[in-house]
Amino acid sequence: MSLPHFTPRQLEAFVNVAELRSFAATAERLALTPSAVSQLVSELEDALGFKLLERSTRRVDITSAGREFLASAESVLKHLRIAQSAASDVRNRAAGIVRIAAPLVVASVILPKAIKAYTQTRPKVHIRIRDVPVEKLVDAVASGDADLALGPDRACGDDIVRTQLFESPWVLWCAPTHPLAHKRNVTWAQLHAYPLVAAGRDHERSVAQMHTGLPSEQRVTPVEIVDNISTAMGLAAADVAATLAPDYVGALAKPLGLVRRRILSPEVMRYVCLYSPARRATSPAAEGFADHLIRILAQRK
């Protein structure tokens, strides 16, 4: 069946005349002239092939065919208004689904508060977190599996836009009974004497890059590499080994009783960035959430 040849404006004119039983009153409601309203109804009748209204100089009556068609016309207008409202929400970044990729710590420590703050004013926007390893952040956006990604600084090509949001120093997390716990700050040279556990190959590579300027005998090498930061922190809490992690993991470390110590000579920063597609259009909802992350996380200390 081909699409109908009548317009929403014609349906609107008919429904209002059927309600008000007056072309003049309908014209006033729709900001038209009575002759324009009459023309719209006549065009609708021609398109339908039957008469909707009986007109006289004193009154307007709806025909039996018009009464049968009225409910359908009202339903069409109702759904058009719903579609119009949905389009307005999308256009104004007030509705939609946003898929954001993030590694464990960012997904559990940083994103939940950001999502809550955003959806309090935009309840129709649904943010879906995709847990991915640090190594997969850029790929998730490049492949289209995620609209955005939030996590540590990673190399990316021309198809990805990387926006640096904040920096966080690498620090030592250890048990209160650890020999370095009583020191206010520690140096890389001091870490050489104690076993360290790294969380994932990304942490291992980061640790290796931090102290490249030190003599080989002072460089620290993790004695063990585990997949998850929670495992590394558990080992640190049991004083089996200390671990190195960015300062922003404190929300996970402090409930375990871990002690935080700055590492100096030199102090090394981890940069957290937002990744978005450079050549693929993102939805208004994703654009809105990206702007929100930039605004609130760029102020993070």
N, C-alpha and C positions, 0 to 999 in steps of 0.2 A: 504494500500500500504506500502510495506516495505521500509526502508530507503535506499537511493542510496549507491552503493558500490564504488563511486569515492571520491576523496579527494580534499580539497581546493587547495592543491599544484598542482594537475593535472589540475584543472580549471584555476589556475593562469598561468600555462604554456601555455595552449590553448589560453586564452584571449590575452596574450602577443604576441604569434606567429601570431595570427590573426591580431593584430595591426601592428606589425613590419614586418610581412611577411618574417621572417628570424629566423632560429633556433640559428644561431650564435649570432645575436643581442639580442635575448631573453635570451640566456645563459649568456651573459655579464650582462644584467640587473638583472637577478636573482641570479647571482654568482654561476652558474652551468656550466657544460660542455654541448656542443651541443647534445652529445649522451644521456645525462641525460634528457634534455628537450624533445628529441624525444621519449624516453622511457615513460616519463610521459604522453605525448599526446597519444601514442599507448595504454597505460593502460586505459586512459579515453575512447578511442574509443571502446575498448573491453568491458568496463563496460556499455557503452551506447548502443552498438549494431549497430552503424553506423559510417561511415567514416566522419571525421571532416575536414581533410586537404588533398590536393593533393600535393605530394612531387615530386620534380624533382631535377636534379643536378643544375639547374639554378635558380629556383624560388619555392616559396610555395604559393599555392592558397587555399582559403577556399571553401569547397563544399557548395552546396545549403542547405544540412542538417546542416552543420556547421554554416551557416549564421542564420538559424532559431534558433539554440541553443545558439548562442553567447549572445543575450540579457539576456537570463535566467542565463547564466554563470556569466555575469557581475553583474547582480542583486544579485546573491548569494554572490559573493565576496564583493560587497558593504555592504551588511548586516552583513557579517562576520567581516568586518573592524569596523562597528559600534558597534557590540557586543564586539570586542576586545578593542575598546576605552572605552566602558562602564565598562568593567571588570577592565581596568587600573584605571579608575576614582574611582571605589569602592575600589580597592586594595590600592590606594594611598590616601584614605579618602577624595577624591575630589567630591564625589557624594553620594546621598542617603537621606533618611528621618530620622530625629532624633526627637523622642517624649520625651519631658522633662516636668516633673510635678513640679509645684511650687505653693506656696501660693500667695495670691494677691500682697503683697508688693514686694516680690522677683520677681514675674512675671512682675510687672509694673515698678520697679525701677532698678533692677540689670540686668535681662536677656536681655532686648531690646538692650542695648549698647553692651553687650557681643556677641549677635547674629549678630549685624551689623558688628562688627569688624571681626568676623569669616567668614561671607558670602561674605565680600568684596574680600577675596582671594580665596574663594571656593563657587562660585555662584551656583554650582549644588547641594550643600547641602541645604536641606530645614529643618529648625528647627520649630517644632510644639510645642507650649506651651500648657500644660494641667493645667488649674486652679484647684487646689485641696486644701482642708483644710490641715493645718499642720498635723492633726491626720492621714491623708490618704497618706502622702508622701511615707512612706516605703511600704505600701500596694500596691501602684501604680506600684512600681518597682517589688515587689515580685510576683505580679499577671501577669506581662507582659503587663499591660496597658500603661506603660511608659518605655522607655529605660534607662532613668536617672531621678533623682529627685534632686532638689536644695532647701534647706530650713533649718530651725532651727534644732538643735541637737535633734535627737529622738533615742529611744532605737530600736535596730534591732537585728535580729537573724543571724545565720551563713550563711543564703542565701543572705545576703546583705553586700556589702562593704561600709563602711562609711568613707569618707575622710574629715577631718576638713579643711576648707578653710580660714576662717577669723573669728575674734571676734568683736563684736560691743557692747558697753555698753548700758544698759537700762538707759534711761533718762526720765525726766519729760517734757511733752509738754503741754503748757498752754497758755492762752490768755495774751497779754501784760498787761491787767488790773487785772490779778490774783495776790493775795497777795504775792505769791512766785516769781513772775516774776522779782522783783527788786533785788533778791538775786543772787549772782554769782553761788553758789552751794546750794543744799539742802540735808537734811538727811532724813532717813526713819522716824525718830521720828517726824520731822516737817510735813511730809505728812499725819500723822495720823489725823490732824485737818481739812483736806479738802476732799471734795468728789472726788472720782476717778471713771472713767469709763474704763472698760477693753474690749478689742476687742477679743471676742471668749473665749472658755473655756481654750484654750492653754495659753492665756495671763493671765487668772485668776489663773491657776495653777502655772504659772511662778512667778507671783507676790507673791503668797502665799509662794513659796519656797525661795524667795529672803531674807526675813527678819525673818527666823525661829529662829535666835539667839536673837531677840529683846524680851523684856518683852511683855506679852500679851496686856497690855494697850497701847503699842506703835505700834503694828502691824496694817498695813493698809489693809482694805478690800474694794474692789470696791463696790460702791453703785449701779452700774448698769453694766450689761454685754450685749454687742451688738455683732452682727455677724461679722461686717466688720470694719476694721481699719479706713476707710473713715468716717464712722458714728461716731466713737469715736473722731476723729479729728474735725469733725463738731461741736460736743458738746463742745469740748475744745475751739474751735475758738469762740463760742458764750459765753464762760465763764460760761457754765452750770456746768462743771466739768473739771478737768485736766485728762490727760491720761498718762499712762506709755507705752513706746514702744522703741524698739532698735533704736540706733542713725541712722541706715541706712535708716529709713523711712523719713529722712529729706526732700527728694525730693518731698514728698507728703505734709509734714507739713508746710514747709516754705511758699509756695504760699497762705496758709490760714492765714498767719500772726502769726503763733504759735511761742512761745518762747521756746528755748531748755535750760534745766537746768540739769547739772550733778547731780546724786544722789550718795552721799558718805556715808561712815560708815555703811556698806561697799559698794564699787562700784561693781555692778554685771554685768557679761558679758553674752551676748547671742552668741552662736557659730553657724555659718552657715556651713552646710556640704553638700557634694555631695554624693548621694547614687547611687550605681550601682549594678547589679546582680553579685553574687559571683559564681553561678553554671550554669548560662546561658550565652552563648556566646553573646556578643554585636557586632553590625555591626561595620566595620571600620569607618563609618561616626560618629557613636556615640562615639567610642573610641577617635576619633580626637577632637570632640567637648568637651569631658570630659577633655582631656589634655589641651585644650584651657582655659576652666574654671579654672582648677587648676593653670595654669600659671598666668592668669591675676587677679584672685581673691585672691590668696595667698599673693599677694603684697598689697592688700587693707588695708588701715589703719582704 
